[in-house]
């Protein structure tokens, strides 16, 4: 296997019924003598096979930790694990559905023996926000790492919300594929509901008890670095690492042929955090 495959780790694929009955597809890289495990959450318009995720999973496995990555059931990614073919799933996705998917993956990973009493959780971008919300409800979590994580679920203006509701959908361009995907109002309704305090990521950050490493690029144009400072300010105890000049994906692209010095730093810091806190 290549470095990105975790050297001698065995890769085990799985498929589970997720939120609303839609499929969660993923895989676990399991070293021969795994000492702990890390669950990895991709972000909005992302997927588990995108760019740096296989490389990151391989580095985690190489450190002797089981690396579990999956596509949220509302990601829109089809059975080939590469292309956006499930427009309805994408349109219906919400934070609550992602949290349900994450709980399902967590339970299945426990059942298979990949997760022990303490495990790690890593999320990128919106997946970082989902990871924080989950971590706040999981006191036994052993370690958390977020990469370019969002600090707020509301990512649109009042005018955007008005147009979204009038049309019944928002158009979401995918610059990588050229597709324009439709996002229904379920997400808008959920975030703007009176009870949306349940999805307040900065409040959740104040309840995270696991050792937490916040990594963010100084030049992130997708999720501004102010989000990282908001999370750090709210956290009980977190280490904040701002990487000078780095963007949202830490200078990596899809497909990822090789790493970058910036992402090598991200991997080194994240893997060492998990190794120290979980083993």
C-alpha positions in Angstrom: 0.0 0.0 0.0 1.1 3.6 -0.5 1.7 6.0 2.4 -1.8 7.4 1.8 -3.2 3.9 2.4 -1.5 3.7 5.8 1.2 1.2 4.8 0.2 -2.2 6.4 -3.3 -1.1 7.5 -6.3 -3.1 6.2 -9.0 -1.1 4.5 -12.5 -2.2 5.3 -15.5 -0.7 3.4 -18.9 -0.3 4.9 -22.4 0.9 4.0 -25.0 1.8 6.5 -28.6 3.2 6.5 -28.2 6.8 7.5 -30.5 9.7 8.2 -33.8 9.3 6.4 -32.8 5.9 5.2 -30.2 7.2 2.8 -26.8 5.4 2.6 -23.7 6.3 4.5 -20.7 4.8 2.7 -17.3 4.8 4.1 -14.2 2.8 5.0 -11.8 2.2 7.9 -8.1 1.9 7.7 -7.3 -0.6 10.5 -3.6 -1.2 11.5 -2.8 -4.7 12.7 -2.5 -3.4 16.3 -4.6 -0.3 16.4 -4.3 1.5 19.7 -7.3 3.9 19.2 -9.4 5.3 16.4 -10.2 8.6 14.8 -13.5 9.4 12.9 -13.1 12.0 10.1 -15.9 14.3 8.9 -15.8 16.0 5.5 -17.3 19.4 4.8 -20.0 21.0 2.6 -19.7 19.9 -1.0 -16.9 17.5 0.2 -16.6 13.8 0.4 -14.4 11.2 2.1 -12.3 10.5 -1.1 -11.7 14.2 -1.8 -8.2 15.5 -2.0 -6.4 15.3 1.3 -8.7 13.0 3.2 -7.2 9.7 2.0 -3.7 11.0 2.6 -4.7 12.2 6.1 -6.4 8.8 6.9 -3.2 7.1 5.8 -1.0 9.2 8.1 -3.3 8.5 11.0 -3.2 4.8 10.3 0.5 4.9 10.0 0.7 6.2 13.5 -1.1 3.1 14.8 -4.6 4.6 14.9 -7.7 3.3 13.1 -8.9 6.0 10.6 -12.6 6.0 9.8 -13.9 8.2 7.0 -17.3 8.3 5.4 -19.7 10.3 3.1 -22.6 11.9 5.0 -25.8 10.5 3.6 -26.7 14.0 2.4 -23.4 14.7 0.7 -24.9 14.0 -2.7 -22.1 11.6 -3.5 -23.1 8.4 -5.3 -22.1 4.8 -4.9 -18.9 5.3 -6.8 -17.7 7.5 -3.8 -16.5 10.2 -6.3 -19.3 11.9 -8.1 -22.4 14.0 -7.2 -25.2 12.0 -8.5 -27.8 12.1 -5.7 -29.2 15.6 -6.0 -32.2 14.8 -3.8 -30.0 13.8 -0.9 -28.0 17.0 -1.2 -31.1 19.1 -1.3 -32.5 17.6 1.9 -29.3 17.7 4.0 -29.2 19.4 7.4 -27.0 19.6 10.4 -29.3 17.4 12.3 -29.0 14.7 9.6 -25.3 14.9 9.7 -25.3 14.6 13.5 -27.5 11.5 13.1 -25.1 10.0 10.5 -22.2 10.7 12.8 -23.9 8.9 15.7 -24.7 5.9 13.4 -21.0 5.7 12.3 -19.9 6.0 15.9 -22.2 3.2 17.0 -21.2 0.9 14.1 -17.5 1.6 14.8 -18.1 0.5 18.4 -19.9 -2.6 17.3 -17.0 -3.6 15.0 -14.5 -3.0 17.7 -12.7 -0.1 16.0 -13.6 2.4 18.7 -12.6 1.9 22.3 -13.6 3.9 25.4 -11.8 7.0 24.1 -11.6 8.0 20.5 -10.7 11.0 18.3 -12.8 13.1 16.0 -11.6 15.3 13.2 -13.7 17.6 11.0 -13.0 20.0 8.1 -15.0 23.2 7.4 -18.7 22.5 7.9 -17.7 19.0 9.1 -15.7 20.7 11.8 -18.9 22.5 12.9 -20.7 19.1 13.0 -17.8 17.6 14.9 -17.9 20.4 17.5 -21.7 20.0 18.0 -21.2 16.2 18.5 -18.2 16.7 20.8 -20.2 19.0 23.1 -22.7 16.1 23.6 -20.0 13.4 24.0 -18.1 13.9 27.3 -16.1 10.6 26.8 -14.5 11.9 23.6 -10.8 11.6 23.9 -9.5 14.2 21.4 -10.8 16.7 18.8 -9.1 18.3 15.9 -10.9 20.8 13.6 -9.5 22.1 10.3 -10.9 25.4 9.0 -14.0 24.8 11.0 -17.1 27.1 10.8 -18.1 28.8 14.0 -21.7 29.7 12.9 -24.3 27.7 11.1 -25.9 30.7 9.4 -23.7 31.4 6.4 -26.1 33.6 4.4 -27.5 37.2 4.4 -31.1 38.1 5.1 -31.6 38.9 1.4 -30.2 35.4 0.5 -32.6 33.8 2.9 -35.5 35.7 1.4 -34.7 34.6 -2.1 -34.0 31.1 -0.9 -37.4 30.8 0.7 -39.3 32.4 -2.2 -37.8 30.0 -4.8 -37.9 27.0 -2.4 -34.2 26.3 -3.0 -30.8 27.9 -3.2 -28.4 27.3 -6.1 -25.0 26.0 -4.9 -22.2 26.1 -7.6 -19.5 23.4 -7.5 -16.4 25.0 -9.0 -14.6 21.7 -9.2 -17.3 19.9 -11.3 -19.2 22.8 -12.9 -22.4 21.5 -11.5 -25.1 23.8 -10.0 -26.8 21.9 -7.1 -30.0 22.8 -5.4 -30.3 23.1 -1.7 -33.9 22.9 -0.3 -35.2 24.9 2.6 -34.8 22.2 5.2 -31.4 23.6 6.2 -32.7 27.2 6.2 -35.7 26.2 8.3 -33.6 24.3 10.8 -30.9 27.0 11.3 -33.5 29.8 11.6 -35.9 28.0 13.8 -36.5 29.4 17.3 -34.8 26.3 18.8 -31.7 26.8 16.6 -29.7 27.3 19.8 -29.2 23.6 19.7 -27.1 24.2 16.6 -25.1 27.1 18.1 -21.5 26.1 17.4 -19.9 28.7 19.6 -22.1 27.7 22.5 -21.2 24.1 21.8 -17.5 25.0 21.8 -17.8 26.2 25.4 -19.0 22.7 26.3 -16.3 20.7 24.6 -14.3 18.9 27.3 -12.0 16.9 25.0 -8.5 18.2 24.3 -9.0 20.3 21.2 -6.6 21.5 18.5 -8.0 24.2 16.2 -6.1 24.6 12.9 -7.0 27.4 10.5 -5.3 29.0 7.5 -4.7 32.7 7.9 -5.7 33.4 4.3 -8.8 31.2 4.2 -11.3 32.9 1.9 -14.0 30.3 2.4 -14.2 30.3 6.2 -12.5 33.4 7.5 -9.9 33.1 10.3 -12.3 35.0 12.5 -14.2 31.8 12.9 -11.2 30.1 14.4 -10.7 33.0 16.9 -14.4 32.8 17.9 -14.1 29.1 18.6 -10.9 29.5 20.5 -12.4 32.3 22.6 -15.4 30.2 23.4 -13.5 27.0 24.2 -12.8 25.8 27.7 -9.3 24.8 26.8 -8.1 24.6 23.2 -4.9 25.1 21.3 -5.2 27.5 18.3 -2.8 27.1 15.4 -3.1 29.7 12.7 -1.0 28.8 9.6 0.4 31.9 7.9 -0.6 32.2 4.2 -2.7 29.0 4.2 -6.1 28.7 2.5 -9.2 26.6 3.1 -7.7 23.3 1.9 -4.1 24.1 3.0 -2.9 24.4 -0.6 -4.1 21.0 -1.6 -6.4 20.2 -4.6 -8.4 17.2 -5.9 -7.1 14.9 -7.0 -4.2 15.1 -4.6 -1.0 13.7 -6.3 1.3 14.7 -3.5 1.2 16.7 -0.3 2.3 20.3 0.3 4.6 21.7 3.0 1.5 23.5 4.5 -0.5 20.3 4.6 2.4 18.3 5.9 2.4 20.7 8.9 -1.3 20.1 9.4 -0.9 16.4 9.3 2.1 16.4 11.6 0.2 18.5 14.2 -3.1 16.6 14.0 -1.5 13.1 14.1 0.7 14.1 17.1 -2.3 15.5 18.9 -4.2 12.3 18.5 -1.2 10.1 19.3 -0.5 12.0 22.5 -4.1 12.2 23.7 -5.3 8.8 22.7 -2.4 6.4 23.3 
